[in-house]
Amino acid sequence: MESLFSHPTPDSTPANAGGEDLEPLVFTTVVPTTIQHAFMGFTDHPHLWWPMAEHSVYGAGSHVEFEENMILETAEDGRTSVWGTIDDWQPPMSFHTSWYPASTPLWSTELLVAFRAVDGGTEVRLVHDGWEGAEDPKATRESYAEGWPGVLANYSRFMGGAVA
């Protein structure tokens, strides 16, 4: 490990360099319900649809919830992990969070989830950005590019939507 006070060599690149060049991830799904119901399903009941075995800090058996200004996972033994800090809450239209599951606010990305009426129900649009805030921007983006489709498919199925 390099000293906190050492100067980088001229050819060294910080671990998070290049994050600002990475495009946002954008995923959408349409659920057959009202905006209000779609927002409540996402924010009041994530413990019923979030794939905890695959995408959580403590694994299957833990519980995720929106609590006050944060998204919190609680393990069966009572340990907790904050996944994100909610900094804009506009029910039932959207919410924005600094996102850092299994990490710290120091290494956070940005997550916006927006809900809008469309023919056949509500479009839920998830935009994940701010990769320069991640410790390893490219790897973090790649991980979420693989993970978000399955998470949203679970949500859509929970809300009665069709899953491709």
Buried (B, 14 or more C-beta within 10 A) or exposed (E): EEEEEEEEEEEEEEEBEEBEEBEBBEBEBBBBBBBEBBBBBBBEBBEEBBBBEEBBBBEEEBBBBBEEEBBBBBBEEEEBBBBBBBEEBEEBEBBBBBBBBEBEEEBBBBBBBBBEEEEEBBBBBBBBBBBBBBBBBBEBBEEBEEBBBEBBBBBBBBBEBEEE
